[in-house]
Amino acid sequence: MATLSEDISASQAQPVTPTLAAALHLKTPTGVLVTEVEPQGPAVGALIIGDVLLTVGTTPVTFKDLTKITARLVPKQIGSP
């Protein structure tokens, strides 16, 4: 089972811009769009291309802060409380 912090770090993302938010039918341009998932990485099965991450836990996700947010995560098995 992969850990949440590994899942996020083993992927690529881009900021959700106003144009992208409109194309995705999102009400506000917030979060990050998953654009790549390493085929053999721990994110396979947990994240898919096109996922929009709005929060990690209770922390709102911005593209600028994504690396800082994931660096502070304590590895936790996916699906565990």
N, C-alpha and C positions, 0 to 999 in steps of 0.2 A: 504494500500500500504506500502511495506517495504521500509526501507531506505538503501542506498548503503552501509554505514558503517556496519549496522547490517547484511546485506547479507553476506559480506565477513567474518565478525567475527563469524558467525554461521556456519562456514564450516571448514574443515580440508584440508590442502594442503601439498605438498612436492615439493622440488626444482626440476627443470627440469635439469637433468644431461645430459652429452653428450650421454650416452646410451639411456636414455629416449627420448631425442630429436630425435635421429635416429629412434627409434621405432615409434614415432609419426609423422615422416616425417617433422620435423621442421628443418629449415636451421641452426639455432644456439641454443645452450642450454641456453635459457633465460626464465625468468618467473617462475610461479609456477603452478603445476597441482592440480586441485581440486580433492581430493580423498574421501571426505565424505561431505554430506550435511545433517544437522539435519532434520529428517523427519517432525517435527512440527515447525521448525525454520523459520525465515524470508527469508532465502535464497531459500526456495522451490519456484520453478518457475523462479528464477532469475539466479541461478547457477545450473549446473548439474555436476555430477561426470564425469571427463574427460575434463572439460573446462580447458584451459590454460590461465591464466591471465598474460598478457604482460605489461599492464599499468593500473594504476588507475588514471583516469583523464589524465594528461600529465606526470605523474611520472612513470618511469619504475619500474616494480615490481621485487624484488628479494626475495627469501625465507627469507633471513636474515633480511630484512627491512620490511616485510609485516606487522608485528604488529605495527611498528612505522608509516607506511603509513596510515593504517586504523585508528589509534588513532588520527591522524591529520585531518581526514575527517570531514567535517561539514555535518551532516545528510541531505540528499537530496532525495526527492522522486524519485524512479525509473521512467524513462519516462519523467521527467520534464526537461526543458532546463537548 
